[in-house]
Amino acid sequence: MDSDLSLHFLRVVEQAAIACAHTVGHGDRHHSDHAAVEAMRKALDSVPIDGTIVIGEGERDEAPMLYIGEKVGMAAQGGAHLTEVDIAVDPLEGTNLCATGAPNAIAVLAASERGGLLHAPDLYMEKLVVGPSAKHAVFLDAPVAHNLKGIAKALDRRVEDLVIVVLDRPRHEHLIYEIRATGARIQLIGDGDLSAGIAAAVAGTGVHAVMGTGGAPEGVLTAAAMRCLNGEIFARLVVATPADEERCREMGVTDLKRIYTSEDLASGRSLVFAATGVTDGGLMRGARFFGDGVRTSSLVMQTNPHRIRFVDTIHVSDSEDVRIRF
């Protein structure tokens, strides 16, 4: 996959973020999500690729845009002989965060050559996300205390110094108890475990791991980010019912107890990950509107060549006498 496509994908997430940023704090999560989806879909169709959505908003009958299996890019508009690309999207990760104006809402996309992203069913997934220093010190099935000791040793600090991000859900009550019993600190979040996973892999964010159960599609996006950041995700699908099992088999998943790593979930040789802040977060600021345009903060990463860019963009209006603000 052409590395120059990373700038096209940057534009895609920027446009999605700007569109839903207009809805921040309005209290209508569905309207926010719809705005992001429409903008991302429109921007994707201007990218010179033969793209297929492998992780999107749902099945064709459930979502009018960006459904799993949908063709996007200029090839879908009649272009020929373009690069085949698999795409995973979350046009607005943190719909509730956007609707309430809370931190860490982002627009996200990951892409690879054909076959480079797992077609994950829309189920829950057990997850353990750590940065480069601790990826060989933890195991998904190890006791919480064992993993926290391993992380602390790898980072050369005390367990009490660690900050572990956990989604604030009733299903995590026992996990929260186990973490607190070690003396480690917890940061409970309402949504956005993908943003937290990225933070865990970047030194200096104050986040040292993410633990708990979240969405499987977000797990694949996290894996693409970990491939770029040299972090790691350990994950396993939560298959609770016969319907869940059937859903897995429809998506080509046969080993229902498999523990996945980032290489398994995002196996592509040429991966691109792009995210733009909608609301302010630890790594990216939210979209900021001013009289003559809008300013966005983005993270664009790729594996081939290995490159990580923090991008601050001012989108200037077409009016005369535009003033650029710092």
VEXDREN-2710 file (C-alpha; in Angstrom, 1 decimal):
% VEXDREN-2710
k/r/px/py/pz
1/MET/0.0/0.0/0.0
2/ASP/1.3/3.4/-1.0
3/SER/2.6/5.3/2.0
4/ASP/1.4/8.6/0.4
5/LEU/-2.2/7.4/1.2
6/SER/-1.6/8.3/4.8
7/LEU/-2.2/12.0/4.0
8/HIS/-5.4/11.1/2.3
9/PHE/-6.5/9.1/5.3
10/LEU/-5.5/12.1/7.5
11/ARG/-7.9/14.2/5.5
12/VAL/-10.7/11.6/6.0
13/VAL/-10.5/11.6/9.8
14/GLU/-10.1/15.4/9.9
15/GLN/-13.3/15.9/7.9
16/ALA/-15.2/13.4/10.1
17/ALA/-13.9/15.1/13.3
18/ILE/-14.9/18.6/12.1
19/ALA/-18.4/17.5/11.1
20/CYS/-19.2/15.9/14.5
21/ALA/-17.4/18.6/16.4
22/HIS/-20.2/21.0/15.4
23/THR/-22.5/18.7/17.5
24/VAL/-20.3/18.6/20.7
25/GLY/-22.4/19.1/23.8
26/HIS/-25.8/19.0/22.0
27/GLY/-26.7/15.8/23.9
28/ASP/-27.7/13.9/20.8
29/ARG/-25.3/11.0/20.3
30/HIS/-27.1/9.7/17.2
31/HIS/-26.9/13.0/15.5
32/SER/-23.2/13.3/16.3
33/ASP/-22.5/9.8/14.9
34/HIS/-24.5/10.5/11.8
35/ALA/-22.6/13.6/11.1
36/ALA/-19.3/11.8/11.5
37/VAL/-20.3/8.9/9.3
38/GLU/-21.6/11.1/6.5
39/ALA/-18.5/13.2/6.4
40/MET/-16.1/10.2/6.5
41/ARG/-18.0/8.4/3.8
42/LYS/-17.9/11.5/1.5
43/ALA/-14.1/12.0/2.1
44/LEU/-13.3/8.3/1.6
45/ASP/-14.9/8.3/-1.8
46/SER/-12.3/10.9/-2.9
47/VAL/-9.3/8.7/-1.9
48/PRO/-7.6/6.9/-4.9
49/ILE/-8.1/3.4/-3.6
50/ASP/-10.2/0.3/-4.2
51/GLY/-11.4/0.1/-0.6
52/THR/-13.5/-2.3/1.4
53/ILE/-14.9/-1.6/4.8
54/VAL/-14.0/-4.7/7.0
55/ILE/-14.9/-3.0/10.3
56/GLY/-17.6/-0.3/10.2
57/GLU/-20.9/0.8/11.5
58/GLY/-22.7/-2.5/11.2
59/GLU/-24.2/-4.8/8.6
60/ARG/-25.7/-3.5/5.4
61/ASP/-29.3/-3.8/6.6
62/GLU/-28.5/-1.9/9.9
63/ALA/-26.4/1.0/8.7
64/PRO/-26.9/3.2/5.6
65/MET/-23.3/4.2/5.5
66/LEU/-19.9/2.5/6.1
67/TYR/-21.4/-1.0/6.6
68/ILE/-19.2/-4.1/6.7
69/GLY/-18.4/-5.1/3.1
70/GLU/-19.1/-1.7/1.6
71/LYS/-16.9/-0.5/-1.3
72/VAL/-15.3/2.9/-0.8
73/GLY/-12.8/5.0/-2.6
74/MET/-12.5/6.3/-6.2
75/ALA/-12.8/2.7/-7.5
76/ALA/-16.3/2.6/-6.2
77/GLN/-17.0/5.8/-8.2
78/GLY/-15.8/4.2/-11.4
79/GLY/-12.0/4.5/-11.1
80/ALA/-10.0/1.5/-12.3
81/HIS/-6.7/-0.3/-11.4
82/LEU/-6.4/1.3/-7.9
83/THR/-4.7/-0.1/-4.8
84/GLU/-6.9/-2.7/-3.0
85/VAL/-7.2/-1.6/0.7
86/ASP/-9.0/-3.0/3.7
87/ILE/-10.4/-0.3/6.0
88/ALA/-11.5/-0.3/9.7
89/VAL/-13.4/2.8/10.8
90/ASP/-14.9/4.3/13.9
91/PRO/-16.1/7.7/12.5
92/LEU/-16.8/8.8/16.1
93/GLU/-15.2/6.8/18.9
94/GLY/-17.0/8.1/22.0
95/THR/-20.4/9.2/20.8
96/ASN/-21.5/9.8/24.4
97/LEU/-18.3/11.8/25.0
98/CYS/-19.1/14.0/22.0
99/ALA/-22.7/14.5/23.0
100/THR/-21.8/15.6/26.5
101/GLY/-18.6/17.5/25.6
102/ALA/-16.5/15.1/27.6
103/PRO/-12.8/14.5/26.8
104/ASN/-11.2/12.0/24.4
105/ALA/-13.8/11.7/21.6
106/ILE/-11.9/11.0/18.3
107/ALA/-12.5/10.1/14.7
108/VAL/-10.5/7.0/13.7
109/LEU/-9.5/5.0/10.7
110/ALA/-7.0/2.1/10.1
111/ALA/-6.1/0.7/6.7
112/SER/-3.9/-2.1/5.3
113/GLU/-3.3/-4.0/2.2
114/ARG/-6.1/-6.6/1.4
115/GLY/-6.4/-9.2/4.2
116/GLY/-4.3/-7.2/6.7
117/LEU/-7.1/-6.5/9.3
118/LEU/-9.1/-9.2/11.2
119/HIS/-12.8/-9.2/10.2
120/ALA/-13.8/-9.1/13.9
121/PRO/-17.4/-9.8/14.8
122/ASP/-19.3/-7.1/16.7
123/LEU/-18.9/-8.8/20.1
124/TYR/-17.2/-7.9/23.4
125/MET/-13.5/-8.7/23.7
126/GLU/-11.3/-9.1/26.7
127/LYS/-8.4/-6.7/26.4
128/LEU/-5.0/-6.0/28.0
129/VAL/-3.1/-3.1/26.4
130/VAL/0.4/-2.1/27.4
131/GLY/3.3/-0.1/26.0
132/PRO/6.6/-1.4/24.5
133/SER/8.4/-1.8/27.8
134/ALA/5.8/-4.1/29.4
135/LYS/4.6/-6.2/26.4
136/HIS/6.7/-9.2/27.4
137/ALA/5.8/-8.9/31.1
138/VAL/2.0/-9.6/31.0
139/PHE/-0.4/-12.4/30.0
140/LEU/-4.1/-12.1/29.5
141/ASP/-4.9/-15.0/31.8
142/ALA/-2.5/-14.1/34.5
143/PRO/-3.8/-12.8/37.8
144/VAL/-4.2/-9.0/37.9
145/ALA/-1.6/-8.7/40.7
146/HIS/0.9/-10.7/38.6
147/ASN/0.4/-8.5/35.6
148/LEU/0.7/-5.2/37.6
149/LYS/3.9/-6.4/39.2
150/GLY/5.3/-7.2/35.8
151/ILE/4.3/-3.8/34.4
152/ALA/5.8/-2.0/37.4
153/LYS/9.1/-4.0/37.1
154/ALA/9.3/-3.3/33.4
155/LEU/8.8/0.4/34.0
156/ASP/11.1/0.5/37.0
157/ARG/8.5/1.9/39.3
158/ARG/6.2/0.7/42.2
159/VAL/2.8/-0.9/41.6
160/GLU/1.4/2.0/43.6
161/ASP/2.7/4.4/40.9
162/LEU/0.7/2.7/38.1
163/VAL/-2.4/4.1/36.5
164/ILE/-4.7/1.6/34.9
165/VAL/-7.6/2.6/32.7
166/VAL/-10.8/0.7/33.0
167/LEU/-14.2/1.3/31.4
168/ASP/-16.7/2.2/34.1
169/ARG/-19.1/-0.7/33.7
170/PRO/-20.9/-3.1/36.1
171/ARG/-19.1/-6.0/34.5
172/HIS/-15.8/-4.7/35.7
173/GLU/-16.7/-4.5/39.4
174/HIS/-14.4/-7.4/40.4
175/LEU/-11.6/-6.3/38.1
176/ILE/-11.7/-2.9/39.8
177/TYR/-11.6/-4.5/43.2
178/GLU/-8.5/-6.6/42.2
179/ILE/-6.6/-3.6/40.8
180/ARG/-7.3/-1.5/43.9
181/ALA/-6.2/-4.4/46.1
182/THR/-2.7/-4.1/44.7
183/GLY/-2.5/-0.4/45.5
184/ALA/-2.4/0.6/41.8
185/ARG/-4.5/3.6/40.8
186/ILE/-7.5/3.4/38.4
187/GLN/-8.8/5.9/35.9
188/LEU/-12.4/5.1/35.2
189/ILE/-13.7/6.2/31.8
190/GLY/-17.2/6.3/30.4
191/ASP/-16.2/5.5/26.8
192/GLY/-13.2/5.5/24.6
193/ASP/-10.9/2.6/25.4
194/LEU/-9.2/3.0/22.0
195/SER/-7.9/6.4/23.0
196/ALA/-6.8/5.0/26.4
197/GLY/-5.0/2.1/24.6
198/ILE/-3.0/4.6/22.5
199/ALA/-2.1/6.6/25.6
200/ALA/-0.8/3.4/27.3
201/ALA/1.7/2.9/24.5
202/VAL/3.0/6.5/24.5
203/ALA/5.4/7.4/27.3
204/GLY/4.6/10.5/29.4
205/THR/0.8/10.2/29.1
206/GLY/0.4/8.9/32.7
207/VAL/-1.4/5.8/31.5
208/HIS/0.4/2.5/32.0
209/ALA/-2.2/-0.1/30.9
210/VAL/-5.8/-0.7/29.8
211/MET/-7.7/-3.6/31.3
212/GLY/-11.2/-5.0/30.9
213/THR/-13.8/-5.9/28.3
214/GLY/-14.7/-3.7/25.4
215/GLY/-15.8/-3.8/21.8
216/ALA/-14.0/-6.2/19.4
217/PRO/-14.0/-3.8/16.4
218/GLU/-12.2/-1.2/18.6
219/GLY/-9.7/-4.0/19.5
220/VAL/-8.7/-4.3/15.9
221/LEU/-8.2/-0.5/15.6
222/THR/-6.2/-0.6/18.8
223/ALA/-4.0/-3.4/17.4
224/ALA/-3.2/-1.3/14.3
225/ALA/-2.1/1.5/16.6
226/MET/0.0/-0.9/18.7
227/ARG/1.8/-2.1/15.5
228/CYS/2.8/1.4/14.8
229/LEU/3.7/2.3/18.4
230/ASN/5.5/-1.0/19.3
231/GLY/3.0/-1.6/22.1
232/GLU/0.8/-4.7/22.5
233/ILE/-2.7/-5.8/22.9
234/PHE/-3.7/-9.2/24.2
235/ALA/-7.3/-10.0/23.4
236/ARG/-9.9/-12.7/23.3
237/LEU/-13.5/-12.7/22.0
238/VAL/-16.3/-13.0/24.6
239/VAL/-18.6/-15.7/23.1
240/ALA/-21.5/-16.0/25.5
241/THR/-24.3/-17.4/23.4
242/PRO/-24.9/-19.7/20.5
243/ALA/-25.8/-16.6/18.5
244/ASP/-22.3/-15.2/19.3
245/GLU/-20.7/-18.4/18.2
246/GLU/-22.6/-18.4/14.9
247/ARG/-21.7/-14.7/14.3
248/CYS/-18.0/-15.6/14.8
249/ARG/-18.2/-18.5/12.3
250/GLU/-19.9/-16.2/9.8
251/MET/-16.9/-13.8/10.1
252/GLY/-14.5/-16.7/9.6
253/VAL/-13.4/-17.0/13.2
254/THR/-13.2/-20.7/14.2
255/ASP/-11.0/-20.7/17.3
256/LEU/-13.3/-19.1/19.8
257/LYS/-10.8/-19.3/22.7
258/ARG/-7.8/-17.9/20.9
259/ILE/-5.8/-15.1/22.5
260/TYR/-4.9/-12.6/19.9
261/THR/-2.0/-10.2/19.7
262/SER/-1.6/-7.0/17.6
263/GLU/0.1/-9.1/14.9
264/ASP/-3.0/-11.4/14.8
265/LEU/-5.6/-8.6/14.7
266/ALA/-3.7/-6.3/12.4
267/SER/-1.3/-8.5/10.4
268/GLY/-0.8/-6.2/7.5
269/ARG/2.7/-5.3/6.3
270/SER/1.7/-1.8/5.4
271/LEU/-0.6/-0.3/8.0
272/VAL/-1.9/3.2/8.4
273/PHE/-3.6/4.5/11.5
274/ALA/-5.1/8.0/11.6
275/ALA/-7.1/9.8/14.3
276/THR/-8.3/13.3/14.8
277/GLY/-9.5/14.8/18.1
278/VAL/-13.1/15.8/18.4
279/THR/-13.0/16.9/22.0
280/ASP/-9.8/17.6/24.0
281/GLY/-7.8/14.6/25.0
282/GLY/-4.4/13.6/26.4
283/LEU/-2.7/13.2/23.0
284/MET/-4.9/15.4/20.7
285/ARG/-6.8/18.6/21.2
286/GLY/-10.4/18.8/20.0
287/ALA/-11.5/20.7/16.9
288/ARG/-11.4/24.5/17.6
289/PHE/-13.5/26.8/15.5
290/PHE/-12.6/30.4/14.9
291/GLY/-14.0/33.1/12.5
292/ASP/-11.9/32.1/9.5
293/GLY/-11.7/28.4/9.8
294/VAL/-11.1/25.4/12.1
295/ARG/-8.0/23.9/13.7
296/THR/-7.5/20.2/14.2
297/SER/-5.1/18.0/16.0
298/SER/-4.3/14.5/14.6
299/LEU/-2.1/11.5/15.0
300/VAL/-1.1/9.7/11.8
301/MET/1.1/6.6/11.9
302/GLN/2.3/3.9/9.5
303/THR/4.4/0.8/9.6
304/ASN/6.0/1.0/6.1
305/PRO/7.9/3.2/6.3
306/HIS/7.7/3.3/10.1
307/ARG/6.6/6.8/10.9
308/ILE/4.6/8.6/13.6
309/ARG/3.3/12.2/13.0
310/PHE/1.4/14.5/15.3
311/VAL/-0.3/16.9/12.9
312/ASP/-1.7/20.4/13.7
313/THR/-3.8/21.6/10.8
314/ILE/-5.5/24.9/10.2
315/HIS/-8.4/24.5/7.7
316/VAL/-8.8/28.0/6.2
317/SER/-12.0/29.4/4.8
318/ASP/-12.2/30.8/1.4
319/SER/-13.2/34.3/2.5
320/GLU/-10.9/37.3/1.9
321/ASP/-8.6/38.8/4.5
322/VAL/-8.4/35.5/6.5
323/ARG/-6.6/35.8/9.8
324/ILE/-4.6/32.8/11.1
325/ARG/-4.7/32.4/14.9
326/PHE/-2.1/30.5/16.9
END
